[in-house]
């Protein structure tokens, strides 16, 4: 075996794919340098030299085989209910082996042994034998424990039994619903402090339910950013995915606010009025001054006495979240103290423990206000309510990157390979889960994160759901073209997700756009995880726009996404013009525009053939020949396209809040930073560029037209 072959074999044993097929069908082979760096990122010992020798690669492979041969129980076993899975255990050669399942809710079940004629393996001075067992097929769902008894020795491991199919899914297959997706920061009311907040979230849900009959409100990730300014704008690059961003707190809704004296309240409101003045501006939102004023006010409120009932509620919350909350809060406290030292150069500072209590209290408040928003949504008649969003990963310098470091791969970065839309590839800078470390932690970090995120949500959208199966890694600080795919135990990752969603009664949406193997979609669909169908990206086997009746049933269907301009902007080729202005195009802009115009014409003609434009001025337009400025009313096109999507078999359909007011500006341009474009800072505005507040929505004719077109029959 050559050096390259041995290295590829070692990489494969750790789940690293030595090659992959690009979206254009080309085979891309990972370099030796990439494989070495990704193996080291997983914690594989390849010696100290930059390029390991053949002997060092062989030694690493031998160590991996020895570890597997001497592992008493698999570190974690994940199965679907009803699956009598077979697994192997290892005991000293000749020793007996018995395996029992200790059920989560009490009770014990013995596991049947199967025949196994594998030869014993010597590891050091011990010879290990292998035995095979088959799980009972009727185990209940839950987090159980496996106990291996071999003479005087006992070993334990986690057994995760997840539901065969989410109970929430089929409800909406039989009773199709629609909702609205919105960027919470952009949706402001007259009372907002310059940014949408949790009170606005509940208010927006009520308006959408009452005015157009929406059954859910899908929002951007609410994950926490840095504990104090300056903060990251992108909700998809948080400091933690488990805990919530306090910038969304409505200060006046905090019970302790009523304890302030009149003078202090007047001072706070005077400062807040300056921020409120920005609610009527369509200029990009500046988070730092908003967050600073909220933090200053929150520190004042934290010093006030809490009633015994409030204190008990806080203590109960802390107990529920456990050590993860404490670790996060202490990280936040340390960051604040570090900044105080750097900026003020004084040695006297609150103790870490005291300041950590403040950050735990902030999360308690976030939990309260999120719960209130969900109650308002459900009380207004929504069937699902708030649908939260789970980002792919976290900031490399954030809290999770430190507190979850043992289960991450900090020397690697997640991204996407080059493709036609992002021709330079993408580096999201996020450290990925380490698939070699998660089983030893019994997937507890993943489980704890989901439990917190799902607590007050009727649904969850999992960004880049293919990440439960594989992620595109690249060595940190290297170009995306150097990357390779790394595989995960999807039975465990998906199993924990579906088990937690089932317990929360939440619907699960997987963002499965881009290159996703058909078998992955089949697995997700079988488990009741809905996919994502976006009008502009859907095509049939012959490359034609997908016919209305051919859309997937198990999917959340939409006209666009947050990574595209709103429909009004997309129809005017803003997704091309913006990339050209930013220097992101590596192809001819005129050709891109012509190709896109042709595709849009075909999509619009498909919608027209389905009767989507009946009764509008666009009913008889020849979309194949018409130029963009001759297509009739853009609003008519927006309405017709939503009517087309509402008529698909998709169980859920969602419209974008920006489409309800005719906005044209892009919320996020992938592959850019804040110096290039104000990503995730664009407030809600209409086609004329005027800011739109939540209180104005009910008077918008387009909202009612699109809402009526989106209603499911």
N, C-alpha and C positions, 0 to 999 in steps of 0.2 A: 504494500500500500504506500502510495506517495505521501509526501508531507501534506499536500493540499487535500488529498482524499481523507487522510486521518483527521485533519482539522475540520473538514466538512462533517465527518461522522460525529465528532465530538460536539460540534455546534448543533447538529440535528438532535442529539440525545438530550440537549437542553432546550429544545423547541425553537432554535434559530433556523430559519429557512435559508439555505445557501443561495437560493435563487428564487425569483418570482417573475410572473408575467405582468407586464405593464398594461395600462388601460388600452394601449394601441396594439397589444398582442405580442410585443417583443419580450424575449427572455433577458432578464437583467440578473447578472451573476454578482454576488457579493464578493468584494475583494478579501484577500487574506487579512489585511489590516483591519477591515471592518469586523470580520468574524472574531479576531483576537480581542478587539476592544469591547465588543458586545459580550463576549464570554466573561471577560474581566468585570464588566459592569454588573453581571449576575453574581459575582463573587467567586468565580472559578479561579483556582490557583494555577497560573501558567508561568510561574517563576518571575524573576525581577527584570529580565532583559526586555527591551522594547519588543523584539520579535522572538517569541519562544522557540526553542529548538525542537526537533522531532522527538527527542527523548522527553522533553517537558510536556509536549502534547500527549504523548503516549502515557505518561505518568498521570496526567489529569484524567484521561479516559479510564485508566485502571482504577483510580481512586473513586470515580463515579460508579463504576460497576461494583466495586467492593462495598460502597455505601448502600447500593440498592440490594445487594445480596445479603447484607447483615441488618436490614431494617426490619424489626419485628412486625410492625404493622405499617401499612401506608399512613402517612402523616394525616391525611384527610381523605375520606371516601365520599363522593357525592353521587347520588343516584336519583332517578325519577321514581315516584311511587309506582309500585307494581313491577319494578325491574328486579328480578332475582340475580343481582350482579355477582359475578365470580371475582374473587381477589385472592392474592397470595400473602402468606405470613412467613416469617423466618424465625426458627428456634434453633438452639444448639442441636447438632445432629444426633438423632436418636431420642430426643426429649419429646414428651407428649405435647399436644397443642389443643386447646379448647378456646372457642371464641363465643362471647355472649354480647347481645345488644342490650344496653341499659337505656330504656326509653326516656325521653325528655319528661314525660308526665308520670314517671314511675313504672315499675314493672321490668321484667327481664325476659329476653327471648334468646334461646340457644341457636347458634348458627351451624348449619349442617356442613360436614366436611366432605370434600370430593377427592377423587383419586389424583395423585400427583407423583410422577416417577422421575422428577428432576434430580439430577446428580447433586450431591452436597458440594458446597463451595468453601474453600479454606480462605479465611480473611485473618491475617496475622496468625495468632496461635489458636484461634477458634474455628471449628468447622461448622458451617451453618447448613441446616436442612430447610427445605421449603415445603409448605403445606398449603392446600387450596380449600377455600370455603365459599359457600353460596348463601347469599342473604335470603331471608324469607321474602316472598313476593308481596306479603300483605302488611308490611310495616307502615305505620302512619307517618304523615309528613311531620317534620320537625328536626331539631338539632339533638341527635342522640349520641351515645358514646359506645364505642367498641372496646371490649376488654379481652385481651389475649392472656390466657393463663397457661404457663408451661412450667410444671413443677412448682418451684418456689418463686419463679419469676412471673411478674404481671406487667403488662403494657397496655396503654389506652390510646385511643385515637378518636377523632370526631367523625361521626357519620351524619351526613346531611341528606335528608330525604325531602325532595321538593315536589310540589304538585305537578301532576302530569299535564295539566292545562289550567290556566288561570280562570277562575269562575267569573271574573268581571268581563271577560272577552265576549262570550256568546250573547250576553245581554244586549250588547250594542250591535252585534251582527243581525239580531232579530229586530232591533229597534234603533235604527240609525239616527245619529245626532250630529249637531254641528256646534262649533264654538269659535272663539276669537283668540288669536295670538297677539301678544303685546309685549313691548319692552317696558317694564314697570317704571324705570327711571324717566321715560319719556312721557308717561301719562300723568299729567299734573292737574290739580284742582286749584281754585283760587286760594285755598288755605295751605298749599304745599310750600315747603321752604326751598323752592327752586328745583325740586326733584320729586318724582313720584314716590309715594311711601305706602306703608301697609294700610293705612286708612283709605288712601286712594285706591288700593287694590280691591278692598271690599266694596267701595263705592262704584268703581268701574264694573265689577262683576254684577252689581245690582242693576246698573243702567243697561248693560248688554242683555241681561236676562229679561228685564221688563220691556225694553224697547224692541228687541229683535228675537227674543226667545232663545238666546245662546245657552248651551248646557255646560260649557266649560270655558275657562279663561286660562290659556296656556301662556306662561310668562318665561322671561329669561332666567338663567340661574340666579339665585339669591345668595350664593356663597359669599363668605366674608372676604374682603380685600385686606389691605394692611390695617393694623390696629389704629393708626393715626396718619394724618396727611404727611407726605403726598401719597395718594392711593392710586391703584391701578384702575383704569376705566373699564377694561374688558371683564365682563362677568364670566368669561371662559378662561381666564387666567387668574383664578382666585388664590388666596393664601391657604384656604382650606375648602374642601367640598362638603364637609360635614356640618359646619356651623354657618351662621347667617350674618349678613352684612348689616350692622347697626345703622348705616346711613339711611336705611328705609324706615326707621322708627318715626312715628308721629309723636312728637314730644308732648303735645297737649293731651294725648290719650293715656299717658302714663299716670296712674293714680296719684303718685307722689307729687305730681305737678300742682295739684290742688292745695297742697300744704304750703306752697310758697307765699310769701307776703306780697301784697299788691305792688310794692315798689320793684321788687325783684322780677315779678312777672312782667311788669311794664318795660323794664330794661330788656328782657329777653324778647318780648314781642316787637320792640322797636328795632332790634337787630334782625329779627326774622322778617320784618317788613321789607328790609333792603333786599333780602333773598326772594321774597314773594314778588317783588317788582319784576323779577326775571321770568315769572311764569307766563307772561304775555309776550315774551320774546322768543323768536324761533332760532336764536343764536345757540351754538353748542353749549351744553351744560358743563359748568365747571364744578367738579365734585369737591375739591379741596376746601374752599371757604364754607361750603354747606356742611361738610362733615366736621370741620373744626368747630363751628358754632354749636352743632348738635352735641359734640363731645364735651365742650365746655359746660353746656347746660346739663348734660347727663351727670357730670361730676358733681355739680351742685345738688342735683336730685338724689344722688347716691348717698350724700351725707345726711339726708333727712331720715328721721326715725320711720321704720316701717311697722305697720300694725302686726300683731301676732299672727293673724291669718295670712297676711302677705309674706311674712318671714317663713312660715311653714310651707307655703306654696313654693317659695324660692328654694328652700332646703330640699323639698321633694324633687324639684326639677334637677338640682345638682346631683342628688342620689340616683336619679334615673339615667342621667348622662354619664355618670361614673368618671373613671380616671381620664378618659379622652377629653372631657370638658376641662378638667383641671390642667392637663398638659397644655391644651390650647391657650387657656387663660394665662398660665405662667409664661408661655412664649410671648403672648401679647404684652404682658407686664414687663418682661425683660427688654423687649424692643422699645417700649416707651422709656424705660430707665436709661437704656443705651443712648437714645436720642437726646434725652435731657442732659446727660453727661457731655455729649458731643457739642450741644448747642449752648448750654449754660455754664458748663464747667464747675458745677457745684457738687459737693460730695454728699450732701444731705438729700436723701430721697426716700420715699415710702418703701417699706419692705416689699419684696416680691409677692409674698403671700397676701398682703393687704391689697395691693394693686390688682392682683389676679382675681380677688373677690369682686372688684368692679367689673372686670371683663366677663366673669361668669354671670353677673347680674344683667349685663347687656344682653347676653344670650337668653336669659330668662324673659326679658322684656320682648325680645324678638319672637320667642315661642308664643307668648301671650297674644301678641298682635297678629301673628300669622293665624293662630287659631280663630281669632275674632273675624279675620277676613274670610276664612273658609266658612264659618258659620253664616256670615252675611250672604255669601254666594249660594249656599244651600237653601237658606231661608228665602232667597229670592226666586227659588224654583229650579236652580241648576241641578242637573242630574249627577254631574261629576264635580263641579266646583273648580277649585284652583288646580291646574296641572303644572307641576313644577318641572324644572329642567336640571339634569345632572351633567355637568361639564365633563370633558374627557379626562382632564388632569388638573394639576395645580402649578403655581409659580415655583420655580426652582429655588427661590430664596424664601419661601413662605413657611407657614406653621406646619402644614402636613409634611412638607419636604424634610423638616427636622424631626417632628414627633413621630412620624411614620417611617423614618429613614430605614429601619431594619427590614422593611417589607417593600421598599422601593429600590430602583436602580438609578441613583443620582448621577452616575457617569454616562447615562444615556439620555436621549431626548426623543420625545414623540413628535411625529409629524406626518407628512404625506409625500409620496414620491412625485416627481414632475408629471403633470398631465396637461391636456389642452387648455383647461381653464386657469391653472396655476403652473405655468410652463417652467418656472424655476423650482418647483417643489415647495413644500412648507415645513418649517421648523417651528413647532409650537412651544418649544423650550421646556416642556413639562417632563419631569422624571416619571417614568412608568412604574406600575406595579411590577415587582420582580416575581415571575412565575415560579422561580426556584425557592422563594422564601415564603410565599403565601400559604402553602399547605401546612407548613410547620406552625403557623399562627392560627390554623384552623379557619382561615378566611375571616377571622373576627374583625379586623380593621374594615373590611368591605361591608360586613354585616352591620357594624355599628354605624357606619356612614349612612347606609340605606335606611336604617331604623329612624334616624334623626330626620333625614330629608323627607321621608314619607309620612311623618307623624300627622301633619295637617294638610295632606294633599289627597285629592281624589284621583290623581293620575300622575305619572312621571314620564317625561320624555328623556330617553337616554341618548345623549349626543354620541355619534360615532359608535353605534352599538356593536359594530364589527370588532371593537376593542375588547369585547368579552371573549372573542375567539382568537384574534391576533391584532397586533399593533405594529405600526411601522416605526422601528427604532433607528436612530443614527447616533454615532458617538457624539457626545456633547461638544458643541462648538464646531461641528463639521457640517458640510453641505448636505442637503437632503439626498443628493445623488449618491451619497456613500451609504445610504441606509439599507436595512433588510427587515423582513417581517419576523416577528417573534410570536410564537403560539402560546395560548393559555389553556388551562383546563376549563373549557367552556361549560362542562357539566357542573362544575363548582361555582363559577362566576354567575352563570345563568340561573343555577339552582338557588343560590342565595337571593338573587334579585326576585325571582318569581315567588319564593317562599315569603319574603318580606312584603312583597306587593299583595299577595293573597291575604296575609294577616292584616294588612292595612286597608283591604278592600279597594285597592287602586288599580286602574287600568295602566298598562305599560305600552309605551310607544318607543320603538327602536328606530333611530335615524339611520337608515340603511342605504343612503345615497352613495353613488360612486361604485367602485369595483367591489362587489360583494358576490361571492360564489353562490350559485343557486341552492346548494345544500344548506348553507347557513340560513337563508331565508326559509327553507323548509323546516329546519329545526325550530326557528323562532315562531313560525306560524303554528307548528304542532304544539308548542308550549303556550300558545295564546298571546304571544307578544306581537303586537301590530307593527307593521312596517310603515314607511313614509313614501307617499307617492306625490311627486311634484309635477304639475302639468307640463312645464317646459322640458323636463328631463325624461318623460315617459315616451317610449316608442315601441312599435310592434316588431315582429321578427324580421320584416323586410325593411326596417328603418323608418317606416311611416309613423306619424303621430298616432298614439294609442287611441283606439276607438273607445267611446264612452263606456260601453258594456264590458270592455276587456280589463278594466282596472281591478286590482286586487280587492277582495272583500276585507281581509284582515289588514287594514291600513288606515292611516290618517292621511287624507287627501287634501291637497292645497294647491293654489295657483302658484305661489312663490315661497321663498324662504327668507330668513333674516340676512343671508349672505348675498342676496340679489336685491336690486332696487325694488321698491314697491311696484305694483303692476303698471301704474301710470308711467313710471320712469323706465321700466323694462320695455314697454311698448315703444318708447322713444330712444331705445338703445343706450340708456345711461350706463349699463353694465359694460359696454364697450368704450364709450367716450370717457368714462372715469378712469378705466385702466390705461387708456391712451394718455390722458393728462398726467397720470402718475408714473408713466414710463414702465408699466408692467407688461405691455404687449410685446411679444417677440415675433409676431406676425403682422401683416399689413392690415391697418385699421379699416381701410375701405373694403378689403375682401372679407374681413370679419363681419363688417356691417352688412354687406350684401348677402353673405351666407346666413346671417342671423335673420335678416329681413325675410329671406325665402322660407326659413324654418317657421318663423312666426306666422307667415301667411298660411302655411300648411296647417299649423295648429289651429288658427282661427277658422280656417275653412272646415276643419273637422268638427269644431264646436258649432259652426253654422249649420252643417249637415245634420247635427243632432237636434236642431231647433233651439239652440241656446240663445240666439239673438232675435227670436220671434217677438214682434212688438216693439223693437228698437229701430233706430235709424240705421243700424248696421246690418239689418236682416238680409239685404241683397247686395252688399259690397263684395266685389271680386277681390278677395284678400291676396290672391296670387299676383295681381297686377298693380294693386294700389300702393302708392308711396305712403310713408308713415303719416304725413300731414294730410292725407286724403282719405283716411280710414273712417271718417265720421267721428262722433263723440267718443273721446277716451273713456268717459264715464259709462257709456253704453257698452263698450268693450269689457270694462271691468265687471259690470253686472252680468253680461252674457257668459263670461268665462267662469264666474262663480256659479251660475246656473248650470253650466256644463259639468263642473266638478261635483255639484250637489246631486246630479243625476247618475253618478258612478255608483258601483256596488260597494264602495268603501264604507266601512262601518262608521267611521268618524270623518268629518270634513271640517276644516278650519280656514277661516279667512283672517287676513292680517288687519290689525287695527288701522294701519296706515292706508290700507285700501278703502276703508270706510270713510275716509276724509279726503282722498285724492292726493296724498303726499307723493312726491317724486324722488326724494333724497334717499340714498343708501344708508342703512344703519351701520353696516360693517362691510369693509372691503378686505377680503382675505389677503394675506401676504403684505400688509402694510402696518406701519406703526403710527403713533399719535403725531409724529412730526410730518407725516405724509397726508394723513386724513383723520378727521375727528371721529374715529370709530366709537360706537356705543355712547355717543354724547348728543345725538340728534334728537331734539324734543319733537313731540307730535305737532305737525303743521299741515295745512291744506295745500291745494294746488297753487294758490296765490302766494304761498310762503308765510302765511299768518299762523301764529300759534293757535292750537286748539286745546281747550281745557275740557276735562271730563264733564263739567256742567253744560258745555256747549253741544255735546254729542247728540242729545235727543232732538235738536233742531236741525240736524244735518240730513238733507234729503238723500244724499248718497248712502249714508249709513242704513237708512230704511230700505232703500232699493237693493243694496247688496245683501242686507239681512234677509229680505224676502226671497231673494234669489238663492240664498244659501240654505234656506229651511228645507229639512228632509221630509219627504212624503212618506 
